[in-house]
Each structure stands twice: as structure tokens, then as C-alpha cells.
């Protein structure tokens, strides 16, 4: 018997594991990870996630990685299926507060809030770590449509959105410092 089965206080054990996504775009080529919990939208389950790549022109011996954020939309009916994935990051370190800190060049999304309280169901506020030193908030409005493209990212897939304009972008929320 395993440890989980021997412990009467153990609540559950995961029985199904599935690779949802792997790095495919240049901005996430080193690694990716989930950020904020998924939120249900009219397009499907929206996930804000982080991707890591090497910082071009980084100083030798210095932190030479850059953490950015992208978006995936999963099917409402089958959340194992990716229906959209941003080709470019929607949030990347640009402000001094994101570029200089304990670990520079980091935006790390951890929370999301759909602003139903303001009667703006398509407005989403994303809370994120800034250079591992501060907390930031950025807002965006869900687009009415996404560019067409591949629904998943099988091994060896070329980024289908690399030549398309990204319809999603994040801007700092009004009053955010």
C-alpha cells in the first residue's frame, strides 16, 4: 500500500495526468508554467501563463532570463483542447519596476479578476509579480474574436501565429503604480 492509502487523513490522489502545453514560441522556449487559475469566458477557459526565454544582450554572469505572460483559451466542453494560444506575450517586462528588483525582467501572473462588479464582463484584471519585488495589476478587455490557427501544439509544430497580429494586449490598470 502507498503512503496515501495508509493515511486516513489523505483526501485524494490524482489519477489522471495530461500534458496540456509545451513551449513552442520563442518568448517561452525555455519553460512555461501556469499562472492564475482558469476563468470561464464566452470563448472558453482562459488561462494566463508564464513563459521564460533568454534575454538578448544579457550581461555575462547576470540574470539573463526574461519571464513574460501569454494567454491560452481552452475549449468549454473539453478543457484538454487548446482553441487559442498567443503567439507573442501579452505582458512582458517593460516598466522599470518589472525590469529591476530582486530578480529583474520578471512579470509573473498569479491572479485574475473578471470585473462583473463594474458591469464589464469582458474586462479582466491580472495581478502579477514585478521583478520578484512588487505586485502589479494590468487590465485587458477580451477581444470578440481570436486569430485562426492550430488548436494544439504537438511536438515540432511551428508557431501558427508568428506572422499574425496579436489581438490581445495588456495595459497597466489605471492608477496602478
Number of C-alpha atoms within 10 A of each C-alpha: 5 6 8 12 12 9 9 8 8 10 8 8 8 5 5 5 6 6 6 12 18 17 18 21 21 16 24 25 14 16 14 21 16 18 22 20 14 19 15 14 15 11 17 20 20 25 20 26 23 27 27 20 19 16 14 9 7 12 9 7 6 8 13 15 17 24 27 24 28 26 22 19 24 25 18 17 9 10 15 14 16 21 20 22 27 25 22 23 23 20 25 22 20 11 11 12 21 25 19 16 15 12 15 22 26 29 28 30 27 17 16 22 15 20 14 11 8 8 9 11 15 15 17 20 19 25 21 24 18 27 24 19 15 14 18 20 21 19 20 18 16 18 12 9 9 17 14 11 13 16 15 17 18 11 10 7 11 12 18 18 18 13 8 13 12 15 13 18 18 19 14 16 16 9 6 9 10
